[in-house]
Amino acid sequence: AETKGLAPELSLVFPVLDEEDNLSELIAGACKVGEELEVSFEVIIVNDGSEDESAQIIDAWAARDPRIRPIHHASNSGYGAALRTGLSEARGNQIFFSDADLQFDLDQLRNLLVHSPDYDIVAGYRSPRRDPWPRSLIAGLWGVGVRIIFGLRIRDIDCAFKLFDRRVIETIPLASVGAFINTELLVRAQASGFRIRQVP
C-alpha cells in the first residue's frame, strides 16, 4: 500500500482508448502484480477521449482504490500524447508502461525488474511474435530504417512493455503524439547515454 505524500516505488502507466471490455481485468491485474511484487505502487490510467464507458469504469475503480489515478483527455489526442501525459504524471522511482488491450501478461514485469538495477531502460520484445506477415514485414523494415538512421539496435521497437528509471523520463523531452513515441523514447535515451537492456 502507498503512504500518502510519499512517492511510490513503481508507477504502472496505461493509455486507454475505448477499452471498456478490458479495463476491469487490466486494472485488477495491475494491482495484483503490484501487490505480489510487495512494492508501493500506483496505477495511472490515461483515458484518451474514449467514447464508450471507459471513463466511468476508470473513475469507479479509482473511487474504491486510492492507488489508481485516473487522467482524462477531453478529446482523443493520440497514443503518444496519452503516453506522454501518463509518464509525466508518474511519481514512481521505476516507471512501467503497457497497452490496455491485454495482449501482454503483466506478470512478466518481473522479468524486466530483474534487470532494472543495472539498466536505465528494460525493453520487452514479443517472442514469439504473432503478427500477420504484412505487419511483421512493415515492423521489420521500420526496425532496419531506425537502425540505419539513428543507429538504434532494438528488436521490437514498438513493443509496449517497457520499464524506465525515473531519471530517463525526467531527462528526455518528448514531442510525439502518435505511435512514433516508442522510437523517440529509445533514440533520445540512447543519445543521452542511458543503458538499454532487451528482454523477451
N, C-alpha and C positions, 0 to 999 in steps of 0.2 A: 504493500500500500504506500501511497505517496503522502509525505508530510507537507502540509500547506506551506507555501513560501520557499520550500527547498526545490531546486531543480532536480527532476528525476534522472536516473541513470540512463534510461533508454526512452527514446521517442519512436513511435511507430506511426508513419505517415501514409495515408491512403487518399489519393484523388478519386473522386466519385462522380459519375455522370449516369443518371438513370439506372441505378443498381438495386432497386427496391427488393428484388428477389434474392439477392446475395448478401445484403447488408447485415442482417442479424447473425448469419453464420460467420461472416467476416469479423464483426466486432467481438462476438463471443470467442472466436478462435484467437484473435489478437490478445484479448485479456487472458485467455488460458495460457498462451505462450509466455506472456509477461510474468504471470504467477508462477509457472513452472521454472522459469529462469531465476526466480527469487531475487528480482531487482525491482527498484521503484521504476514505474513506467507511466507513460501517457500515450493515449491513442488519439491521433489527430485525424479527423475525417473532414476533408475539404470537399464540400458539395459544390460542384461547378455548374450551378444553374440547372439542376435536374428538374424535369417537368413531370416526373412520376411522384411517388410517395417517399422518395429517398429522404427529403428534408425532415419530414415528420418522424420517420423511423430513427434517424440520427439523433434528433432532439429528444425523443423518448428514451433512448439509451443513455444520453448524456444526463438527463434528469435523474436517472437511477444510479449513475456511477460517475463520481467526480473525476475519475481517471480519463474519461472520454471527453475530448474537446472538439465541439463542432465548429466549423467555419463555413459560412455560406457566401458564395458569389451570387450577386443579384441576377446575373445572366451568365451564359456559357462563355468562358474566356479562353478555353483551350487547355489541353492536358498539361503543357509546360507551365502555363500560368497557375493552374491549380497546384501543381507540384511545388512551384516556387513559393506560393503562399504557405503551404504546409511546412516546407523546410525552414522558411524564415520565422515561422511561429514556434518551431520545435525548440524545447528547452533542454533536452537531454544531452548528456555527455557523448552518447552514441545515438546516431540518428539513422533509422532504417526506413526505406520506403518500398512499397509494392503496389500492385494494382488491386482493385476491388472485385475483380471478376472470378476470384477463387481458382485461377489457373495454377497458382503456386501453393505448396504446402508450407505454411508458416512455421511449422516445427523445424524446418531446415534452416531457420535463422540461427540455430545453434552452430551449424557448420561455418557460418560467417563469423560469429562471435569468437570462435576458437582462434581466429587469425587476427582479431582486432588489436591485441596488444602490440603486434609487430608491424601492422599496416594501417595506413590512414583511410584507405577505401578497400572494402572487400566486396567484389562484384560477382554475383552469381551468373552462371550461364546454363542454358537449358540443355540437359543431357539425359536421354536423347532428345533432340529437337523434333517436334511432331508437326511442324507447319506443313501445309501443302507445298509441292515443289516450286510453284511460281514464287511464293512468298519467301521460301528458303533461298531461291536464286537471287531475288532482289536484295535480301539481307546479306547474302554473301558478297554481291557486287558493292553494296554500300560499305561493308567492312573493308574491302580492298581499297575503295576510294578514300575512306577515312585514314587508312594506314599510309597511303601514298601522300595525301595532302597534309595530314597532321602528324604522321609518324606514330600513330596510336595503334598498338597491337592488342586488341581486345577481341575475344572470340565471339561475343554475343552482346554487342553494344547496347541494344535496346531492351535487354532483359531487365524487367522492372523488379529486381530483387537485389538491392544494394544497401550496404551499411557504411556509414561515414563517421569519422571522428568529427566532433563538433567544430574543430578548427578549420576543416575543409569548407564547411558551409559558411563559416564566418569570413573566410578569406576570399572566396570566389564570387565575383559578381556574375549573376546570371541574367540573360536577356530573352531567352527563347520562350515563346508562348505555345509552341507545338511540340511534336514528338522529338525534335532535334535536341531537346534539353538533355537527354541522356548522353548524347555525343558531346555537347557543350560542357557538361559537368566533367567528363573524363578528360577531355582535351585540355581544359583550363587547369584541372588538378595536376595532370602530368607536367604541364608547363610550369606550374608553381612548385614542382619538386615533391609532390606528395607521393607516397608509396602505395601502389595498387596491387592487390592480390586477386586472382581469379579462382573461383571455386565452383565445381559442378553442382 
